[in-house]
Amino acid sequence: MSTRAVRAAAAASAVAAAHGVRVRGPRVLHDGVNAVVHLAPAPVVARVATLTPLLRPDPTRPFGREVALAGALAAAGAAVVAPSDLVPPGPHRHDGLVLTFWRHVEVLPRAPGPAEVAAALTDLHAALRDLPTTGRPLDTPLDDLAAFVRHAGDWGVPEAVRARVAEDVERLRPRLDGGPGQALHGDAHPGNLLATPRGWCWTDLEDTCPGPVAWDLACLRSTSRLDGRAALDAVGGPSDAELAPWLELRRLHARAWTTVVQGGYTSGSAGSR
């Protein structure tokens, strides 16, 4: 377990205890851009921004968006992990960290197939269609990439690489208008679809933003976890040519976050989200 995960578990336990939830054995479920901690024995899971601030200086904004959207979806009966009902979901700040709280769900050892994840995403989009949006179209990936251009020199990313990313984004912008937009998951890959006793359940809505559904479809198409093309074909999705600008934006976005996770620049690195 990394030092940052240990710090995240301590912060989550302290905030939960301040709200009357006893934590005897916090268990780190995931240690990546965020740390995900089950505050056992309570049915509460904390998401703690550890590496996130490197591209998102104020994590309360994406974390707040996620809590609001997940709460609205859960209230509408959509298949999402809901914010905690034992601890105020937040966002909270503690020991310099931003964190939110979620209901613990039993996760079964099963990964979705292409048709299953495509059908689940279609259902999620239907639920999202009726919800209000905030922010600018695709502001999450575009703002993240702008932050990457500004700050990635501190991590050893050459100036020429950062300049090329900025040029690529500007070249893509006019091609990213996919018609009427709606609220999106924002990071719709199979790793964020959990098998639970009550069926498939979406989690990790931190990257939500308004925009065309093509962005979520590009996230699914470009995943390395399964055959993304087969997933889109299962629901009559667009061709790769039709998705081309969003696929390129996804490649840029994934590479930026891969650089954050790796702690520096590696030539040729690519995301596997």
C-alpha positions as CSV (number, residue, x, y, z in Angstrom):
1,M,0.0,0.0,0.0
2,S,1.4,3.4,-0.9
3,T,2.0,6.2,1.6
4,R,-0.7,8.2,-0.1
5,A,-3.2,5.4,0.3
6,V,-2.4,5.1,4.0
7,R,-2.9,8.8,4.4
8,A,-6.2,8.6,2.5
9,A,-7.5,5.8,4.7
10,A,-6.6,7.8,7.8
11,A,-8.4,10.9,6.6
12,A,-11.5,8.9,5.6
13,S,-11.6,7.1,8.9
14,A,-11.3,10.4,10.8
15,V,-14.1,12.1,8.9
16,A,-16.4,9.1,9.3
17,A,-15.7,8.9,13.0
18,A,-16.5,12.6,13.4
19,H,-20.0,11.7,12.0
20,G,-20.5,8.8,14.4
21,V,-19.3,5.9,12.2
22,R,-16.9,3.6,13.9
23,V,-14.1,2.2,11.6
24,R,-12.1,-0.8,12.8
25,G,-10.4,-2.1,9.7
26,P,-10.2,0.3,6.7
27,R,-9.4,-1.6,3.6
28,V,-8.0,0.0,0.5
29,L,-9.9,-1.3,-2.5
30,H,-8.0,0.7,-5.1
31,D,-4.9,2.9,-5.1
32,G,-4.7,5.0,-8.3
33,V,-5.5,8.6,-9.2
34,N,-7.9,8.4,-6.2
35,A,-7.8,6.0,-3.3
36,V,-10.9,4.0,-2.7
37,V,-11.3,2.8,0.9
38,H,-13.9,0.5,2.5
39,L,-14.4,1.7,6.1
40,A,-15.1,-1.7,7.5
41,P,-17.2,-2.8,9.2
42,A,-19.5,0.1,8.1
43,P,-21.1,-0.2,4.7
44,V,-19.3,3.0,3.6
45,V,-16.7,3.5,1.0
46,A,-14.6,6.7,0.7
47,R,-13.1,8.1,-2.5
48,V,-10.1,10.3,-1.7
49,A,-8.4,12.5,-4.2
50,T,-4.7,11.7,-4.0
51,L,-3.1,12.3,-7.4
52,T,-6.2,14.0,-8.8
53,P,-5.1,17.5,-7.8
54,L,-2.2,17.3,-10.2
55,L,-4.6,18.0,-13.1
56,R,-7.6,19.2,-11.0
57,P,-6.3,21.7,-8.5
58,D,-9.8,21.9,-6.8
59,P,-11.1,18.3,-6.6
60,T,-14.3,19.6,-4.8
61,R,-15.7,20.6,-8.2
62,P,-15.5,17.1,-9.9
63,F,-16.3,15.3,-6.6
64,G,-19.3,17.6,-6.0
65,R,-20.5,17.0,-9.5
66,E,-20.2,13.3,-9.1
67,V,-22.1,13.2,-5.8
68,A,-24.9,15.3,-7.2
69,L,-25.3,13.3,-10.4
70,A,-25.1,9.9,-8.7
71,G,-27.6,11.0,-6.1
72,A,-30.0,12.1,-8.8
73,L,-29.5,8.9,-10.8
74,A,-30.0,6.7,-7.7
75,A,-33.2,8.6,-6.8
76,A,-34.5,7.9,-10.4
77,G,-33.8,4.2,-10.0
78,A,-30.7,4.1,-12.3
79,A,-28.1,1.4,-11.8
80,V,-25.4,3.4,-10.1
81,V,-23.5,3.3,-6.8
82,A,-25.3,5.7,-4.6
83,P,-23.8,8.3,-2.2
84,S,-23.6,7.2,1.4
85,D,-26.7,7.5,3.6
86,L,-24.7,7.0,6.8
87,V,-22.1,9.8,6.4
88,P,-22.8,13.1,4.6
89,P,-21.4,12.3,1.1
90,G,-19.5,15.5,0.8
91,P,-17.2,16.6,-0.6
92,H,-15.2,16.9,2.6
93,R,-11.8,18.3,3.3
94,H,-9.5,16.7,5.9
95,D,-5.7,16.9,6.3
96,G,-5.4,18.6,2.9
97,L,-7.4,15.9,1.1
98,V,-10.8,16.0,-0.6
99,L,-13.0,13.0,-0.1
100,T,-16.6,11.7,-0.6
101,F,-18.5,8.8,0.9
102,W,-20.5,6.1,-0.9
103,R,-22.7,3.1,-0.1
104,H,-20.7,-0.1,0.0
105,V,-21.9,-2.7,-2.5
106,E,-21.0,-6.3,-2.8
107,V,-18.9,-6.7,-6.0
108,L,-19.0,-10.1,-7.7
109,P,-15.9,-11.5,-9.4
110,R,-17.2,-11.0,-12.9
111,A,-16.4,-8.6,-15.8
112,P,-18.9,-7.6,-18.3
113,G,-18.8,-8.7,-21.9
114,P,-19.1,-6.3,-24.9
115,A,-22.8,-6.6,-25.3
116,E,-23.4,-6.3,-21.5
117,V,-21.4,-3.1,-21.1
118,A,-23.0,-1.5,-24.2
119,A,-26.5,-2.3,-23.0
120,A,-25.7,-0.9,-19.6
121,L,-24.3,2.3,-21.1
122,T,-27.4,2.7,-23.3
123,D,-29.6,2.4,-20.2
124,L,-27.4,4.9,-18.3
125,H,-27.6,7.4,-21.2
126,A,-31.4,7.1,-21.2
127,A,-31.5,7.9,-17.4
128,L,-29.0,10.8,-17.9
129,R,-31.0,12.3,-20.7
130,D,-33.6,13.7,-18.4
131,L,-31.2,15.3,-15.9
132,P,-30.0,18.9,-16.0
133,T,-26.4,19.6,-16.9
134,T,-23.9,22.1,-15.6
135,G,-20.7,23.4,-17.2
136,R,-19.4,23.6,-20.8
137,P,-19.5,20.7,-23.3
138,L,-16.7,18.3,-22.7
139,D,-15.2,20.6,-20.1
140,T,-13.7,17.7,-18.1
141,P,-11.3,16.4,-20.7
142,L,-10.6,19.8,-22.2
143,D,-9.9,21.4,-18.8
144,D,-7.7,18.5,-17.8
145,L,-5.7,18.8,-21.0
146,A,-5.3,22.5,-20.5
147,A,-3.9,21.8,-17.0
148,F,-1.6,19.2,-18.5
149,V,-0.2,21.7,-21.0
150,R,0.4,24.2,-18.1
151,H,1.9,21.9,-15.5
152,A,3.3,18.8,-17.0
153,G,6.7,20.4,-17.5
154,D,7.1,19.9,-13.8
155,W,6.9,16.1,-14.4
156,G,9.5,16.0,-17.1
157,V,7.2,16.3,-20.1
158,P,9.1,18.0,-22.9
159,E,7.9,21.4,-24.0
160,A,7.5,20.2,-27.6
161,V,5.2,17.4,-26.4
162,R,3.0,19.8,-24.4
163,A,2.9,22.2,-27.4
164,R,1.8,19.4,-29.6
165,V,-1.0,18.4,-27.2
166,A,-2.2,22.1,-27.2
167,E,-2.2,22.1,-31.0
168,D,-4.0,18.8,-31.2
169,V,-6.7,20.0,-28.9
170,E,-7.3,23.2,-30.8
171,R,-7.4,21.3,-34.0
172,L,-10.0,19.0,-32.6
173,R,-12.3,21.6,-31.0
174,P,-14.3,22.4,-34.2
175,R,-14.9,18.7,-34.8
176,L,-16.3,17.9,-31.3
177,D,-19.8,19.3,-31.8
178,G,-21.8,16.1,-32.0
179,G,-25.3,17.7,-31.9
180,P,-27.5,18.0,-28.8
181,G,-25.6,17.2,-25.7
182,Q,-26.6,15.7,-22.4
183,A,-25.1,14.7,-19.1
184,L,-22.5,11.9,-19.6
185,H,-20.7,9.4,-17.5
186,G,-17.4,10.8,-18.7
187,D,-15.3,7.7,-18.2
188,A,-17.5,4.9,-19.5
189,H,-15.1,1.9,-19.6
190,P,-15.9,-1.6,-18.3
191,G,-13.8,-1.2,-15.2
192,N,-16.4,1.3,-14.0
193,L,-19.2,-1.2,-14.4
194,L,-19.5,-3.5,-11.4
195,A,-21.2,-6.9,-11.1
196,T,-23.4,-6.8,-8.0
197,P,-26.1,-9.1,-6.7
198,R,-28.7,-6.8,-8.1
199,G,-27.1,-6.5,-11.5
200,W,-24.6,-4.3,-13.3
201,C,-24.0,-1.0,-11.6
202,W,-22.0,2.0,-12.8
203,T,-19.5,3.8,-10.5
204,D,-16.9,6.5,-10.7
205,L,-18.8,9.4,-12.2
206,E,-16.1,11.9,-11.3
207,D,-15.4,12.7,-15.0
208,T,-19.0,13.5,-15.8
209,C,-19.6,16.5,-18.1
210,P,-22.2,17.6,-20.6
211,G,-21.6,16.7,-24.2
212,P,-22.5,14.4,-27.1
213,V,-22.9,10.7,-26.3
214,A,-20.1,10.2,-28.8
215,W,-17.6,11.0,-25.9
216,D,-18.8,8.1,-23.8
217,L,-18.9,5.8,-26.8
218,A,-15.3,6.8,-27.6
219,C,-14.3,5.9,-24.0
220,L,-15.9,2.5,-24.5
221,R,-14.5,2.0,-28.0
222,S,-10.9,2.7,-26.9
223,T,-10.8,0.5,-23.8
224,S,-8.2,-2.2,-23.6
225,R,-10.4,-4.3,-21.2
226,L,-12.5,-5.8,-24.0
227,D,-13.4,-5.5,-27.6
228,G,-14.8,-2.0,-27.7
229,R,-15.8,-2.3,-31.4
230,A,-17.9,-5.4,-30.6
231,A,-19.5,-3.5,-27.8
232,L,-20.6,-0.6,-30.1
233,D,-21.7,-3.0,-32.8
234,A,-23.9,-4.8,-30.3
235,V,-26.1,-1.6,-30.0
236,G,-25.7,-0.3,-33.5
237,G,-23.2,2.3,-32.5
238,P,-21.3,4.7,-34.8
239,S,-18.3,3.7,-36.9
240,D,-14.7,4.5,-35.9
241,A,-14.7,7.1,-38.7
242,E,-17.7,8.8,-37.2
243,L,-16.1,8.7,-33.7
244,A,-12.7,9.8,-34.9
245,P,-12.4,13.2,-33.2
246,W,-13.7,11.9,-29.9
247,L,-11.4,8.8,-30.1
248,E,-8.4,11.2,-30.6
249,L,-9.5,13.3,-27.7
250,R,-9.8,10.2,-25.5
251,R,-6.3,9.1,-26.5
252,L,-4.9,12.5,-25.5
253,H,-6.9,12.5,-22.2
254,A,-5.9,9.0,-21.3
255,R,-2.2,9.7,-22.0
256,A,-2.3,12.8,-19.7
257,W,-3.7,10.8,-16.8
258,T,-1.2,7.9,-17.5
259,T,1.6,10.5,-17.1
260,V,0.1,11.5,-13.8
261,V,-0.1,8.0,-12.5
262,Q,3.4,7.1,-13.6
263,G,4.8,10.2,-11.9
264,G,6.6,11.4,-15.0
265,Y,6.8,11.3,-18.8
266,T,7.4,8.0,-20.6
267,S,7.6,8.3,-24.4
268,G,4.9,6.3,-26.1
269,S,2.8,5.8,-22.9
270,A,-0.9,5.2,-23.5
271,G,-3.9,4.9,-21.3
272,S,-5.6,1.5,-20.7
273,R,-8.8,2.8,-19.1
